[in-house]
Amino acid sequence: MKHARIRYQGEVHAVTVEADNAVRLADGRLLGEHEVEWLPPAAGTMFALGLNYADHAAELAFKAPTEPLAFIKSKGTYTGHNQVTWRPDNVAYMHYECELVAVIGKPARNVKREDALAYLAGYTVCNDYAIRDYLENYYRPNLRVKNRDATTPVGPWIVDAADVADPSQLKLRTWVNGELKQEGTTADMIFDIPYLIEYFSSFMTLQPGDMIATGTPEGLADVVPGDEVVVEVEGVGRLVNRIVSEAEFFANRARV
């Protein structure tokens, strides 16, 4: 089953998703994908992984890490399916990152690898945009690279964990304006989801709604205002986002 959060007629609803991405409200009404505003399906802390695919590390001329390289994304960075993201003025390179996201379903502390998947609510997708101009060190991205307002599309929904038979065997793809730009598989993760749950829960308690964004494979490219970027994880979801200029984004926000 797929679970989503949407806004309709000014109210936020927790919904189930049916055929053709239609959503079912609690009162039984069925609404089409483009009749609603899609919100991020989870709103906890996001723990994001850097260089978690060997091919991506090689693409950037880095050695594969021997321990997870993790950073935290603030809730203000999240945006939803079919929403917009902005490219700052006067930057040279902004790229997408298609990622499988594991969503925690119950408090997890000192979880063993063999039990880890039992702590998941399910899986979603994110596009972890980055501004390469601001990057000082790939091993520890600074805040301007990864923590800007509305620059991490998440969604469209959470797929129940039981409905994804093997999260380590899923294809990831990114299209820009309909052209396939990135393709990989979660089989190439350096640190898989059970390992990451064990790792994070060994020193902190993961809470329901927290997310682990598991990194991206090779195949990055620059994106500019006007581009439509679609990221997809096999069996989980297809997440659509459009790039606008900094001026357009903040002008529209001021009108809301």
Salt bridges, closest charged atoms under 4 A:
GLU18 OE2 - ARG24 NE 3.01
ASP27 OD2 - ARG29 NE 2.77
GLU33 OE2 - HIS81 NE2 2.69
GLU37 OE2 - ARG7 NH1 3.01
GLU59 OE1 - HIS56 ND1 3.01
GLU97 OE2 - HIS95 ND1 3.71
GLU97 OE1 - LYS146 NZ 3.00
ASP128 OD1 - LYS73 NZ 2.81
ASP128 OD2 - LYS146 NZ 3.08
ASP149 OD2 - ARG253 NH1 3.25
ASP160 OD1 - HIS3 NE2 2.90
GLU179 OE2 - LYS181 NZ 3.79
GLU183 OE2 - ARG173 NE 3.18
ASP192 OD2 - ARG113 NH2 2.61
ASP222 OD1 - ARG87 NH1 2.74
GLU232 OE1 - ARG173 NH1 3.77
GLU232 OE2 - ARG238 NH1 3.31
